[in-house]
Structure formats: C-alpha cells, structure tokens
Amino acid sequence: MRPPIRPRAALSLLLAVALGLAALPAAHAAGAQDRDRNRAEPLAEAQHRAWRAIGRVNVAGFDTGGFCTGTLIAPDRVLTAAHCLYALRGSARAQPGQVHFLAGWYKGTYAAHRIARAVLSNPDFHPGKKPDFRSLRSDVAILVLETPITDIPPLPVATPDLVGPSVTVIGYRRDRLNALTKVTDCRVVVQSPGMAGLGCPVVQGTSGAPVLQREGSRWSVVGVVSASVSGAGEVHSVAARPSAAFLAGR
C-alpha cells in the first residue's frame, strides 16, 4: 500500500480517550510490547495455499500504483480498508476499473485475478479527516468483482460483540511485497463497537489485511487493519470491525 497506513499522530491519546484504555504498570507494558513485536512469521510458498483467499489489492494498475491487502469473503466480494481506495494523487476515490484483486499473490504468481466492477465504502468514512472514532471504525470497504472467483473458498466474516483475547493478522507488507506475513497472538488491548486496539505493530501494505479469529478449526474475519499507532502505549495498531448492516449492504 502506498499511501501509508493512516493515521499515526495522536492516535494513542485518541484511543485512550475514545475507548477508555487504562494505563498499565511500566514493567507489564514493556513485557507485553516485546511479545507483540516478535510474532511476525513470513509464510513460505507451501503455506500460501491455505490462505489463497487473501490477496493484494492494487490500485491504478495490475502491479503499479498503491497496494493494500484484501480478503475474499464471498465469490464476488473482497473486504479491505476504505482508505486503500484513495491511493491516487489528490483526494478522489479510485474508479472500479482501477482496482485489481490478486488472490494468493506470491512472487509474481496468483491464484486468481479480478478487476472490481464496483467499490462500496462505508458511508461514514471521509478521507483526509483527522483520525477520530467515526473515521477509524468506518474504514472498511467491499470490492464487488467483475466475475466471481469460484475455485477459492472465501473466508467468512463474523461480527461478534467482542473479539479476542488475541487475534491473527495476515497481509502483505512494504518490506515483503510479494508474500504474506502472519502475526499470531496479537493481543486485543481494548475494543468498542466497530473497532479494536491491537497490541501488535503493523507495516505499510498491511492496511486492509484480515484480522482473524479461530474457533476450533474454523477461521473467521473479525476486522481489517486500519491504522498503525506510534507512541509508548499498549496499542500499536487499529482494526476496523465491519457491522452486519454494512456487510448486508444496508
């Protein structure tokens, strides 16, 4: 993804106020941060097959312009972050024909390639605004694909009241453009309807990546990466959690 994962400045304070984040003792915080920073696992080629529903969202060209991560949640639907659609110069949203989804992208190969025929952003998302509670929780979008992808099982979306206590994040990073990186045991530090503050840091490109929760052998998408957070607090990234109404097109 280019532009960068949005937004950074003052997010620690914003989340503390908006979500009621409580300060932890210094020793506890340092230990928790160390654990969260060491969970990134580069996935090898053989591991990609299990995650073919996750792919790159390329804006403005097949392999040019900005990119984010997206997830196939239905044969013709891809879930990503809304701000990913504003990778072009200026503030205009990319047109559907400028947005490509490459499922299972790995070092120049892919399991499927589709162009979006429609892009559906959360109506409460407004690009360019300073980060606030509404913009963070509404940073979700759905790409409607020109033709369905029928040979890759989609990942289902779940909308529980609460997620965690830990989640997994899988996406493409600026420092590993052509293969997935998996972050396991990412703590859910704080949450409220529509968003969650996570303890694991994220890297540019991870915007739109699925935040996954496992129940038994079943994985579900419970959010998408929206922003990174700088500072010394417990929250290092923010996940937007799509509502059932948005997913249903209401």
ZISUL-V903882 format. One record per residue. N is the residue number from 0. RES is the residue in one small letter. SS is DSSP state (2 for helix, 1 for strand, 0 for the rest). OMEGA is omega in whole degrees, -180 to 180 (* if undefined). NEAR is the number of other ideal C-beta (glycine too) atoms within 10 Angstrom. Layout:
n: [N & N]
res: [RES & RES]
ss: [SS & SS]
omega: [OMEGA & OMEGA]
near: [NEAR & NEAR]
//
This chain:
n: [0 & 1 & 2 & 3 & 4 & 5 & 6 & 7 & 8 & 9 & 10 & 11 & 12 & 13 & 14 & 15 & 16 & 17 & 18 & 19 & 20 & 21 & 22 & 23 & 24 & 25 & 26 & 27 & 28 & 29 & 30 & 31 & 32 & 33 & 34 & 35 & 36 & 37 & 38 & 39 & 40 & 41 & 42 & 43 & 44 & 45 & 46 & 47 & 48 & 49 & 50 & 51 & 52 & 53 & 54 & 55 & 56 & 57 & 58 & 59 & 60 & 61 & 62 & 63 & 64 & 65 & 66 & 67 & 68 & 69 & 70 & 71 & 72 & 73 & 74 & 75 & 76 & 77 & 78 & 79 & 80 & 81 & 82 & 83 & 84 & 85 & 86 & 87 & 88 & 89 & 90 & 91 & 92 & 93 & 94 & 95 & 96 & 97 & 98 & 99 & 100 & 101 & 102 & 103 & 104 & 105 & 106 & 107 & 108 & 109 & 110 & 111 & 112 & 113 & 114 & 115 & 116 & 117 & 118 & 119 & 120 & 121 & 122 & 123 & 124 & 125 & 126 & 127 & 128 & 129 & 130 & 131 & 132 & 133 & 134 & 135 & 136 & 137 & 138 & 139 & 140 & 141 & 142 & 143 & 144 & 145 & 146 & 147 & 148 & 149 & 150 & 151 & 152 & 153 & 154 & 155 & 156 & 157 & 158 & 159 & 160 & 161 & 162 & 163 & 164 & 165 & 166 & 167 & 168 & 169 & 170 & 171 & 172 & 173 & 174 & 175 & 176 & 177 & 178 & 179 & 180 & 181 & 182 & 183 & 184 & 185 & 186 & 187 & 188 & 189 & 190 & 191 & 192 & 193 & 194 & 195 & 196 & 197 & 198 & 199 & 200 & 201 & 202 & 203 & 204 & 205 & 206 & 207 & 208 & 209 & 210 & 211 & 212 & 213 & 214 & 215 & 216 & 217 & 218 & 219 & 220 & 221 & 222 & 223 & 224 & 225 & 226 & 227 & 228 & 229 & 230 & 231 & 232 & 233 & 234 & 235 & 236 & 237 & 238 & 239 & 240 & 241 & 242 & 243 & 244 & 245 & 246 & 247 & 248 & 249]
res: [m & r & p & p & i & r & p & r & a & a & l & s & l & l & l & a & v & a & l & g & l & a & a & l & p & a & a & h & a & a & g & a & q & d & r & d & r & n & r & a & e & p & l & a & e & a & q & h & r & a & w & r & a & i & g & r & v & n & v & a & g & f & d & t & g & g & f & c & t & g & t & l & i & a & p & d & r & v & l & t & a & a & h & c & l & y & a & l & r & g & s & a & r & a & q & p & g & q & v & h & f & l & a & g & w & y & k & g & t & y & a & a & h & r & i & a & r & a & v & l & s & n & p & d & f & h & p & g & k & k & p & d & f & r & s & l & r & s & d & v & a & i & l & v & l & e & t & p & i & t & d & i & p & p & l & p & v & a & t & p & d & l & v & g & p & s & v & t & v & i & g & y & r & r & d & r & l & n & a & l & t & k & v & t & d & c & r & v & v & v & q & s & p & g & m & a & g & l & g & c & p & v & v & q & g & t & s & g & a & p & v & l & q & r & e & g & s & r & w & s & v & v & g & v & v & s & a & s & v & s & g & a & g & e & v & h & s & v & a & a & r & p & s & a & a & f & l & a & g & r]
ss: [0 & 0 & 0 & 0 & 0 & 0 & 0 & 0 & 0 & 0 & 2 & 2 & 2 & 2 & 2 & 2 & 2 & 2 & 2 & 0 & 0 & 0 & 0 & 0 & 0 & 2 & 2 & 2 & 2 & 2 & 2 & 2 & 2 & 2 & 2 & 2 & 2 & 0 & 0 & 1 & 1 & 1 & 0 & 0 & 2 & 2 & 2 & 2 & 2 & 2 & 2 & 0 & 0 & 1 & 1 & 1 & 1 & 1 & 1 & 0 & 0 & 0 & 0 & 0 & 0 & 1 & 1 & 1 & 1 & 1 & 1 & 1 & 1 & 1 & 0 & 0 & 1 & 1 & 1 & 1 & 0 & 2 & 2 & 2 & 2 & 2 & 0 & 0 & 0 & 0 & 0 & 0 & 0 & 0 & 0 & 2 & 2 & 2 & 1 & 1 & 1 & 1 & 1 & 0 & 0 & 1 & 0 & 0 & 1 & 0 & 0 & 1 & 1 & 1 & 1 & 1 & 1 & 1 & 1 & 1 & 1 & 0 & 0 & 0 & 0 & 0 & 0 & 0 & 0 & 0 & 0 & 0 & 2 & 2 & 2 & 2 & 2 & 0 & 0 & 0 & 1 & 1 & 1 & 1 & 1 & 0 & 0 & 0 & 0 & 0 & 0 & 0 & 0 & 0 & 0 & 0 & 1 & 0 & 0 & 0 & 0 & 0 & 0 & 0 & 0 & 1 & 1 & 1 & 1 & 1 & 1 & 1 & 1 & 0 & 0 & 1 & 1 & 1 & 1 & 1 & 1 & 1 & 1 & 1 & 1 & 1 & 1 & 1 & 1 & 1 & 1 & 1 & 0 & 0 & 1 & 1 & 1 & 1 & 0 & 0 & 0 & 0 & 0 & 0 & 0 & 0 & 0 & 0 & 0 & 1 & 1 & 1 & 1 & 1 & 1 & 0 & 0 & 1 & 1 & 1 & 1 & 1 & 1 & 1 & 1 & 1 & 1 & 1 & 0 & 0 & 0 & 0 & 0 & 0 & 0 & 0 & 1 & 1 & 1 & 1 & 0 & 0 & 0 & 2 & 2 & 2 & 2 & 0 & 0 & 0]
omega: [162 & 23 & -175 & 172 & -174 & -28 & -175 & -171 & 173 & -178 & 180 & 179 & -180 & -178 & 179 & -179 & -173 & -175 & 180 & -178 & -179 & 177 & 178 & 175 & -173 & -178 & 178 & -178 & -179 & 180 & 179 & -180 & 178 & 179 & -176 & -176 & -173 & -176 & -177 & -178 & 175 & -179 & 177 & -177 & -177 & -179 & -176 & -175 & -179 & -176 & -178 & 179 & 177 & -178 & 177 & 171 & -179 & -179 & 175 & 176 & -178 & 179 & 179 & 179 & -176 & 175 & 173 & 175 & 177 & -177 & 175 & -178 & 174 & -177 & -180 & -178 & 176 & 179 & 178 & 177 & -178 & -176 & 178 & -178 & -178 & -179 & 180 & 177 & -178 & -175 & -178 & 176 & 178 & 175 & -177 & -178 & 178 & -175 & -179 & 173 & 179 & -178 & 175 & -178 & 178 & 174 & 176 & 176 & -179 & 179 & 179 & 177 & 178 & 172 & 179 & 173 & 175 & 174 & -176 & 178 & 172 & -176 & 179 & -180 & 180 & -177 & 176 & 178 & 171 & -176 & 172 & -175 & -177 & -177 & 180 & -176 & -179 & -176 & 179 & 179 & 176 & 172 & 174 & -172 & -179 & 174 & -178 & 170 & -171 & -176 & 176 & 178 & 177 & 172 & -179 & 176 & 176 & -179 & 179 & 177 & 180 & 175 & 178 & 17 & 175 & -178 & 177 & 178 & 180 & -179 & 178 & -176 & 178 & -178 & 175 & -168 & -165 & 177 & -177 & 171 & -176 & 175 & -178 & 176 & 176 & -174 & 169 & -174 & -177 & -180 & 176 & -179 & 175 & -179 & 177 & 173 & -174 & -178 & -177 & 176 & 176 & -176 & 178 & -175 & -179 & 177 & -178 & -179 & -180 & 168 & -167 & 175 & -176 & 172 & -173 & 179 & -174 & 176 & 176 & 174 & -179 & 178 & 174 & 179 & -179 & -172 & 168 & -177 & 177 & 179 & -174 & -179 & -178 & -178 & -179 & 177 & -178 & 175 & 171 & -177 & -176 & 179 & 177 & 180 & 179 & -180 & 180 & 179 & -179 & *]
near: [32 & 12 & 17 & 16 & 25 & 23 & 21 & 14 & 12 & 13 & 24 & 19 & 13 & 20 & 27 & 18 & 10 & 19 & 19 & 9 & 18 & 9 & 10 & 14 & 8 & 9 & 8 & 11 & 15 & 11 & 12 & 15 & 18 & 9 & 13 & 22 & 13 & 11 & 18 & 19 & 14 & 12 & 17 & 10 & 10 & 7 & 14 & 18 & 11 & 11 & 22 & 20 & 24 & 28 & 30 & 26 & 30 & 25 & 24 & 17 & 12 & 10 & 13 & 10 & 18 & 22 & 27 & 30 & 30 & 34 & 27 & 29 & 20 & 17 & 14 & 20 & 19 & 28 & 26 & 29 & 30 & 27 & 28 & 30 & 27 & 21 & 22 & 16 & 9 & 6 & 9 & 10 & 20 & 19 & 13 & 16 & 11 & 18 & 30 & 25 & 24 & 22 & 24 & 22 & 27 & 22 & 10 & 8 & 11 & 16 & 19 & 20 & 17 & 21 & 16 & 26 & 14 & 12 & 20 & 15 & 22 & 21 & 9 & 14 & 23 & 14 & 16 & 9 & 11 & 9 & 21 & 12 & 16 & 16 & 23 & 25 & 25 & 22 & 32 & 27 & 29 & 24 & 27 & 16 & 25 & 14 & 11 & 15 & 24 & 9 & 10 & 18 & 11 & 19 & 22 & 12 & 20 & 17 & 16 & 11 & 6 & 11 & 21 & 17 & 9 & 17 & 25 & 18 & 25 & 24 & 29 & 30 & 20 & 14 & 11 & 15 & 14 & 12 & 16 & 24 & 21 & 18 & 27 & 15 & 14 & 26 & 21 & 21 & 24 & 20 & 19 & 15 & 10 & 21 & 23 & 28 & 27 & 30 & 24 & 25 & 18 & 26 & 21 & 18 & 25 & 25 & 33 & 33 & 32 & 30 & 28 & 23 & 19 & 12 & 9 & 5 & 5 & 10 & 19 & 18 & 25 & 23 & 30 & 30 & 31 & 32 & 25 & 22 & 25 & 12 & 15 & 9 & 20 & 24 & 24 & 23 & 28 & 27 & 30 & 26 & 24 & 23 & 15 & 10 & 9 & 21 & 16 & 7 & 8 & 7]
//
